[in-house]
């Protein structure tokens, strides 16, 4: 029998999720009423709104019939929220893809834009709600060893795969019954993409959660890492994204060269390059999270000159804002070229370049301050960090042209750029990894049980 405390917290989490799903469905319905104006396209939103409203009405009736809402009644109400959430999500996804069978055009993008975004939002909010209510997303097996824990995660992914197969079969059977064959292949592929997307997101969240739990146990034992391992995990994700972006950028650049076999794949690479630009916001958000985790780790350790810690926090947020602005610029630079005249457009691009260069030099200055901080606190990782800082400085000097490394080579500038970016990204990734890894392996023993954020 499930622990009543767990049932209560689950009910609270799913009640909060129902409210959020209701709000998203209402906004989506309003949008479709204005721009789509097709009832079949609104079936999912209508279903979600009806189920959520019925769930809250049932609980309101239960409360009205009881003079006193005791623990027994409260548990019953929370169970109804639990059932309402499961019905809303479980049937809502099926209705979405079935309704898409009758109105989505022959493109993979259309059916996946909403469902993948909705899945990610629900997963992220569920993860956050579980944490706020003192629970783990994988609470059933979070206390197990790594092998058993990840076996439990894989089991859940397999359950999700079984559900995905059911959704696909429903769509396929209905396409045969109603002789709708135009979109069925695209929708089946979209369902598969949604499964892969959700499975990857769930697995990444599960890794983060296990790291958090294990470090909480270490905290109870009086062990405090200089930097939480969650920073190393996020850094690996950021690095993988950078490598992927570097690969796409390089192939896209080479596709524009004459007599190149990649030229015939230019359209595909153009789409992938656009995807990299769009995903740039994920990189900015992950960098912000990583910076905040480092900040929260440092302030718990007995180090010198921590009274200046606010400066580091300001630098984190300034870097994030700059990253967002740069992301917006990269997405809109093509449109700027169409809006403004050529001379004005070149001026805008030049100003942005100078702003980028300024930010690069500011980052080096901040890095130098961090190195001084390491020296004053006699951190063993300071020599490796100095190598990282020197390598970063040389990279910036090459970028701005202070060191004309490729100036005398009779080769295409595109090749120069790709070669330099490869060396720069791989070098910085290796040195950063060594620095973060060493800091995550260093402990300070303390006698307290404060919760590790």
C-alpha positions as CSV (number, residue, x, y, z in Angstrom):
1,X,0.0,0.0,0.0
2,X,1.3,3.4,-0.9
3,X,2.4,5.7,1.9
4,X,-0.4,8.3,2.5
5,X,2.2,11.1,2.5
6,X,3.4,10.2,-1.0
7,X,-0.2,10.1,-2.3
8,X,-0.9,13.5,-0.8
9,X,2.2,15.1,-2.3
10,X,1.5,13.4,-5.7
11,X,-2.0,14.9,-5.6
12,X,-0.7,18.4,-4.9
13,X,1.8,18.1,-7.8
14,X,-0.8,16.9,-10.2
15,X,-3.3,19.5,-9.1
16,X,-0.8,22.2,-9.9
17,X,0.0,20.6,-13.2
18,X,-3.7,20.5,-14.1
19,X,-4.0,24.2,-13.5
20,X,-1.0,24.8,-15.8
21,X,-2.2,22.5,-18.5
22,X,-5.7,24.2,-18.3
23,X,-4.1,27.6,-18.8
24,X,-2.0,26.4,-21.8
25,X,-5.0,24.7,-23.4
26,X,-7.1,27.8,-22.9
27,X,-4.5,30.0,-24.6
28,X,-4.1,27.5,-27.4
29,X,-7.9,27.4,-27.9
30,X,-8.1,31.2,-28.1
31,X,-5.3,31.2,-30.6
32,X,-6.9,28.6,-32.8
33,X,-10.3,30.3,-32.6
34,X,-8.7,33.4,-34.0
35,X,-6.3,32.0,-36.6
36,X,-7.2,28.4,-37.4
37,X,-11.0,28.3,-37.1
38,X,-11.3,24.5,-37.6
39,X,-13.1,22.6,-34.9
40,X,-11.1,19.4,-35.5
41,X,-7.9,21.3,-34.7
42,X,-9.4,22.3,-31.3
43,X,-10.5,18.8,-30.1
44,X,-7.4,18.4,-27.8
45,X,-7.9,21.8,-26.1
46,X,-11.7,21.2,-25.7
47,X,-11.1,17.7,-24.2
48,X,-8.4,19.0,-21.8
49,X,-10.6,21.9,-20.6
50,X,-13.6,19.7,-20.1
51,X,-11.7,17.0,-18.1
52,X,-10.0,19.6,-15.9
53,X,-13.2,21.5,-15.2
54,X,-15.0,18.2,-14.4
55,X,-12.2,17.2,-12.0
56,X,-12.4,20.5,-10.1
57,X,-16.2,20.3,-10.0
58,X,-16.2,16.8,-8.6
59,X,-13.8,17.9,-5.8
60,X,-16.0,21.0,-5.2
61,X,-19.0,18.8,-4.7
62,X,-17.1,16.5,-2.4
63,X,-16.1,19.4,-0.3
64,X,-19.6,20.8,-0.2
65,X,-21.1,17.6,1.1
66,X,-18.7,17.4,4.0
67,X,-19.1,19.6,7.0
68,X,-15.4,19.1,7.9
69,X,-12.7,18.3,5.4
70,X,-10.6,15.9,7.4
71,X,-7.6,13.8,6.3
72,X,-9.8,11.1,4.8
73,X,-11.7,13.6,2.6
74,X,-8.5,15.4,1.7
75,X,-6.8,12.2,0.5
76,X,-9.9,11.4,-1.6
77,X,-9.7,14.9,-3.3
78,X,-6.1,14.4,-4.0
79,X,-6.7,11.0,-5.6
80,X,-9.3,12.6,-7.9
81,X,-6.7,15.2,-9.0
82,X,-4.3,12.2,-9.7
83,X,-6.9,10.4,-11.8
84,X,-7.8,13.7,-13.6
85,X,-4.2,14.4,-14.5
86,X,-3.7,10.8,-15.8
87,X,-6.8,11.0,-18.0
88,X,-6.0,14.4,-19.3
89,X,-2.4,13.5,-20.4
90,X,-3.0,9.9,-21.4
91,X,-6.1,10.5,-23.6
92,X,-5.1,14.1,-24.5
93,X,-2.0,13.0,-26.5
94,X,-4.1,10.3,-28.4
95,X,-6.8,12.9,-29.3
96,X,-4.1,15.3,-30.4
97,X,-2.6,12.9,-32.9
98,X,-5.9,11.5,-34.1
99,X,-7.3,15.0,-34.7
100,X,-4.0,15.9,-36.5
101,X,-4.8,13.0,-38.9
102,X,-7.6,15.1,-40.4
103,X,-6.1,18.6,-40.6
104,X,-2.3,18.6,-40.5
105,X,-0.5,19.2,-43.7
106,X,2.2,16.8,-45.0
107,X,5.0,18.1,-42.8
108,X,6.7,16.7,-39.8
109,X,7.1,20.2,-38.2
110,X,3.4,20.9,-37.7
111,X,2.3,18.1,-35.5
112,X,5.4,18.2,-33.4
113,X,5.6,21.9,-32.7
114,X,2.8,21.8,-30.1
115,X,3.1,18.4,-28.6
116,X,6.9,18.4,-28.0
117,X,6.8,21.9,-26.5
118,X,3.8,20.8,-24.3
119,X,5.6,17.6,-23.2
120,X,8.8,19.5,-22.3
121,X,6.8,22.2,-20.3
122,X,4.8,19.5,-18.4
123,X,8.0,17.5,-17.7
124,X,9.9,20.6,-16.5
125,X,7.0,21.8,-14.3
126,X,6.4,18.3,-12.9
127,X,10.1,18.1,-12.0
128,X,9.9,21.5,-10.3
129,X,6.7,20.8,-8.5
130,X,8.1,17.5,-7.2
131,X,11.1,19.3,-5.8
132,X,9.0,22.0,-4.2
133,X,6.9,19.4,-2.4
134,X,10.0,17.6,-1.1
135,X,9.8,14.6,-3.5
136,X,11.9,13.2,-6.3
137,X,10.5,12.7,-9.8
138,X,11.7,9.1,-9.5
139,X,10.7,8.8,-5.9
140,X,10.0,5.0,-6.1
141,X,13.7,4.1,-6.7
142,X,15.7,7.2,-6.1
143,X,17.3,5.6,-3.0
144,X,18.6,2.6,-4.9
145,X,22.2,2.2,-6.2
146,X,23.0,3.7,-9.6
147,X,22.6,0.3,-11.4
148,X,19.1,-0.3,-10.0
149,X,18.1,3.4,-10.3
150,X,18.9,3.6,-14.0
151,X,17.3,0.2,-14.6
152,X,14.1,1.8,-13.1
153,X,14.5,4.8,-15.5
154,X,14.8,2.4,-18.5
155,X,11.7,0.5,-17.3
156,X,9.7,3.7,-17.4
157,X,11.0,4.5,-20.9
158,X,9.9,1.1,-22.0
159,X,6.4,1.8,-20.5
160,X,6.4,5.0,-22.5
161,X,7.4,3.1,-25.6
162,X,4.4,0.7,-25.1
163,X,2.1,3.7,-24.8
164,X,3.7,5.2,-27.9
165,X,3.0,2.0,-29.8
166,X,-0.7,2.1,-28.7
167,X,-1.0,5.7,-29.9
168,X,0.5,4.8,-33.2
169,X,-1.8,1.8,-33.6
170,X,-4.8,3.9,-32.8
171,X,-3.8,6.5,-35.4
172,X,-3.0,3.8,-38.0
173,X,-6.3,1.9,-37.5
174,X,-8.4,5.1,-37.7
175,X,-6.6,6.1,-40.8
176,X,-7.7,2.9,-42.4
177,X,-11.3,3.1,-41.1
178,X,-11.7,6.7,-42.4
179,X,-9.5,6.1,-45.4
180,X,-7.2,9.0,-44.5
181,X,-3.8,8.2,-45.9
182,X,-2.3,11.6,-46.8
183,X,-0.9,12.3,-43.3
184,X,-0.6,8.9,-41.7
185,X,3.1,8.3,-42.4
186,X,4.0,11.8,-41.3
187,X,2.0,11.5,-38.1
188,X,3.5,8.1,-37.3
189,X,7.0,9.6,-37.7
190,X,5.9,12.5,-35.6
191,X,4.8,10.2,-32.8
192,X,8.1,8.4,-32.9
193,X,9.9,11.8,-32.8
194,X,7.8,12.8,-29.8
195,X,8.7,9.6,-28.0
196,X,12.4,10.0,-28.7
197,X,12.3,13.7,-27.5
198,X,10.5,12.9,-24.3
199,X,12.7,9.8,-23.5
200,X,15.8,11.9,-23.9
201,X,14.5,14.7,-21.8
202,X,13.3,12.4,-19.1
203,X,16.6,10.6,-19.0
204,X,18.5,13.9,-18.7
205,X,16.2,15.0,-15.9
206,X,16.7,11.6,-14.2
207,X,20.5,12.0,-14.2
208,X,20.3,15.4,-12.7
209,X,17.9,14.2,-10.0
210,X,20.2,11.3,-9.0
211,X,23.2,13.6,-8.8
212,X,21.2,15.9,-6.5
213,X,20.0,13.1,-4.3
214,X,23.5,11.6,-3.9
215,X,25.0,14.9,-3.0
216,X,22.2,15.5,-0.4
217,X,23.2,12.2,1.2
218,X,26.9,13.4,1.2
219,X,25.7,16.6,2.8
220,X,24.1,14.7,5.6
221,X,27.4,12.9,6.1
222,X,29.2,16.3,6.5
223,X,30.8,16.2,3.1
224,X,30.6,19.3,0.9
225,X,32.0,19.4,-2.6
226,X,33.7,22.6,-3.7
227,X,31.5,22.6,-6.8
228,X,28.4,20.3,-7.2
229,X,28.7,17.6,-9.8
230,X,25.6,19.0,-11.4
231,X,27.8,21.7,-12.8
232,X,30.0,19.1,-14.5
233,X,26.9,17.3,-15.9
234,X,25.5,20.6,-17.3
235,X,28.9,21.4,-18.7
236,X,29.0,18.1,-20.6
237,X,25.5,18.9,-22.1
238,X,26.7,22.4,-23.1
239,X,29.9,20.9,-24.7
240,X,27.9,18.3,-26.6
241,X,25.7,21.1,-28.0
242,X,28.8,23.1,-28.9
243,X,30.3,20.1,-30.8
244,X,27.0,19.6,-32.6
245,X,26.8,23.3,-33.5
246,X,30.4,23.3,-34.6
247,X,29.8,20.3,-36.9
248,X,26.7,21.9,-38.4
249,X,28.4,25.3,-38.8
250,X,31.4,23.7,-40.4
251,X,29.4,21.7,-42.9
252,X,27.2,24.6,-43.7
253,X,30.2,26.8,-44.3
254,X,31.9,24.2,-46.6
255,X,28.6,23.8,-48.5
256,X,29.0,27.3,-49.8
257,X,32.4,26.7,-51.4
258,X,32.5,26.1,-55.1
259,X,33.0,22.5,-56.4
260,X,32.1,21.0,-53.1
261,X,30.1,17.7,-52.7
262,X,28.2,19.3,-49.8
263,X,26.7,21.9,-52.1
264,X,23.8,19.6,-53.0
265,X,22.9,19.2,-49.3
266,X,22.8,23.0,-48.8
267,X,19.1,23.2,-48.1
268,X,19.2,20.5,-45.4
269,X,22.3,22.1,-43.8
270,X,20.5,25.5,-44.0
271,X,17.6,24.0,-41.9
272,X,20.0,22.4,-39.5
273,X,21.9,25.7,-39.1
274,X,18.6,27.4,-38.4
275,X,17.9,24.7,-35.7
276,X,21.3,25.4,-34.1
277,X,20.5,29.1,-34.0
278,X,17.1,28.5,-32.4
279,X,18.6,26.1,-29.8
280,X,21.1,28.7,-28.8
281,X,18.7,29.9,-26.1
282,X,19.0,26.4,-24.5
283,X,22.7,27.0,-24.3
284,X,22.2,30.4,-22.7
285,X,19.8,29.0,-20.1
286,X,22.1,26.0,-19.3
287,X,25.0,28.4,-18.8
288,X,22.9,30.5,-16.4
289,X,21.9,27.4,-14.4
290,X,25.5,26.2,-14.3
291,X,26.7,29.7,-13.1
292,X,24.1,29.8,-10.4
293,X,25.0,26.3,-9.2
294,X,28.7,27.3,-9.0
295,X,27.7,30.4,-7.0
296,X,25.6,28.5,-4.5
297,X,28.4,25.9,-4.1
298,X,31.1,28.6,-3.4
299,X,29.1,30.5,-0.8
300,X,28.9,27.4,1.3
301,X,32.6,26.9,1.5
302,X,34.9,28.6,3.9
303,X,37.0,30.7,1.4
304,X,38.6,34.1,1.6
305,X,37.1,37.3,0.0
306,X,33.6,35.8,-0.4
307,X,32.2,39.3,0.5
308,X,32.7,40.0,-3.2
309,X,30.5,37.1,-4.3
310,X,27.8,39.4,-5.5
311,X,30.1,40.6,-8.3
312,X,30.2,37.1,-9.7
313,X,26.4,36.8,-9.5
314,X,26.1,40.1,-11.4
315,X,28.6,38.7,-14.0
316,X,26.4,35.6,-14.4
317,X,23.3,37.6,-15.2
318,X,25.0,40.0,-17.4
319,X,26.4,37.1,-19.4
320,X,23.0,35.6,-19.6
321,X,21.4,38.8,-20.9
322,X,24.1,39.2,-23.4
323,X,23.6,35.6,-24.6
324,X,19.9,36.2,-25.1
325,X,20.5,39.4,-27.0
326,X,23.1,37.7,-29.2
327,X,20.7,34.8,-29.8
328,X,18.0,37.3,-30.9
329,X,20.5,39.0,-33.2
330,X,21.6,35.7,-34.8
331,X,18.0,34.8,-35.5
332,X,17.1,38.2,-36.9
333,X,20.2,39.2,-38.8
334,X,18.8,38.0,-42.1
335,X,15.6,40.0,-41.6
336,X,17.7,43.1,-40.8
337,X,19.4,42.7,-44.1
338,X,16.0,42.9,-45.8
339,X,14.7,45.8,-43.8
340,X,17.6,48.2,-43.9
341,X,19.7,49.5,-46.7
342,X,23.1,47.8,-47.3
343,X,25.2,50.5,-45.7
344,X,23.0,50.7,-42.6
345,X,23.0,46.9,-42.3
346,X,26.8,46.8,-42.4
347,X,27.0,49.4,-39.6
348,X,24.6,47.3,-37.4
349,X,26.7,44.2,-38.0
350,X,29.9,46.2,-37.2
351,X,28.5,47.5,-34.0
352,X,27.4,44.1,-32.9
353,X,30.9,42.7,-33.7
354,X,32.5,45.4,-31.6
355,X,30.1,44.6,-28.8
356,X,31.0,40.9,-29.0
357,X,34.7,41.8,-28.9
358,X,34.1,44.0,-25.8
359,X,32.2,41.2,-24.1
360,X,35.0,38.8,-24.9
361,X,37.6,41.0,-23.2
362,X,35.4,41.6,-20.2
363,X,35.1,37.8,-19.8
364,X,38.9,37.5,-19.8
365,X,39.0,40.3,-17.1
366,X,36.5,38.4,-15.0
367,X,38.5,35.2,-15.6
368,X,41.6,36.9,-14.3
369,X,39.8,38.0,-11.1
370,X,38.7,34.4,-10.6
371,X,42.3,33.2,-11.0
372,X,43.4,35.8,-8.4
373,X,40.6,34.4,-6.1
374,X,42.0,30.9,-6.6
375,X,45.6,32.1,-5.8
376,X,44.5,33.8,-2.6
377,X,42.6,30.6,-1.5
378,X,45.5,28.4,-2.6
379,X,43.2,26.1,-4.7
380,X,45.1,23.3,-6.3
381,X,43.3,23.7,-9.6
382,X,44.7,27.2,-10.1
383,X,47.5,26.2,-12.5
384,X,45.1,24.3,-14.8
385,X,42.7,27.3,-14.7
386,X,45.6,29.6,-15.6
387,X,46.3,27.4,-18.7
388,X,42.6,27.7,-19.5
389,X,42.7,31.5,-19.1
390,X,45.8,31.8,-21.4
391,X,44.2,29.6,-24.0
392,X,41.0,31.6,-23.9
393,X,43.0,34.9,-24.2
394,X,44.9,33.7,-27.2
395,X,41.7,32.6,-28.8
396,X,40.1,36.0,-28.3
397,X,43.2,37.7,-29.7
398,X,43.0,35.6,-32.8
399,X,39.3,36.2,-33.2
400,X,39.7,40.0,-33.1
401,X,42.7,39.9,-35.4
402,X,45.4,41.0,-32.9
403,X,47.2,37.8,-33.7
404,X,47.0,37.3,-37.5
405,X,47.5,33.5,-37.4
406,X,46.1,32.9,-40.8
407,X,47.1,36.1,-42.4
408,X,49.9,34.8,-44.6
409,X,48.3,31.5,-45.7
410,X,47.0,31.3,-49.3
411,X,43.9,29.3,-48.3
412,X,40.2,30.0,-48.3
413,X,39.1,32.1,-45.2
414,X,36.3,29.6,-44.6
415,X,38.8,26.8,-44.0
416,X,40.7,29.1,-41.6
417,X,37.6,29.8,-39.6
418,X,36.6,26.2,-39.4
419,X,40.1,25.1,-38.3
420,X,40.4,27.8,-35.7
421,X,36.9,27.1,-34.3
422,X,37.7,23.4,-34.0
423,X,40.9,24.0,-32.1
424,X,39.3,26.7,-29.9
425,X,36.2,24.7,-29.0
426,X,38.0,21.4,-28.3
427,X,40.8,23.1,-26.4
428,X,38.5,25.1,-24.2
429,X,36.3,22.0,-23.6
430,X,39.1,19.8,-22.4
431,X,40.6,22.5,-20.1
432,X,37.2,23.5,-18.7
433,X,36.4,19.8,-18.1
434,X,39.7,19.3,-16.1
435,X,39.1,22.4,-14.0
436,X,35.4,21.5,-13.1
437,X,36.2,17.8,-12.6
438,X,39.0,18.6,-10.1
439,X,36.7,21.0,-8.2
440,X,33.9,18.4,-8.0
441,X,36.3,15.9,-6.6
442,X,37.5,18.3,-3.8
443,X,35.7,18.1,-0.5
444,X,35.4,20.3,2.6
445,X,34.2,18.5,5.7
446,X,31.5,20.4,7.7
447,X,29.2,19.5,10.5
448,X,25.8,20.6,9.3
449,X,22.8,19.3,7.4
450,X,21.7,22.2,5.4
451,X,19.9,21.1,2.2
452,X,22.0,21.2,-0.9
453,X,20.3,23.3,-3.6
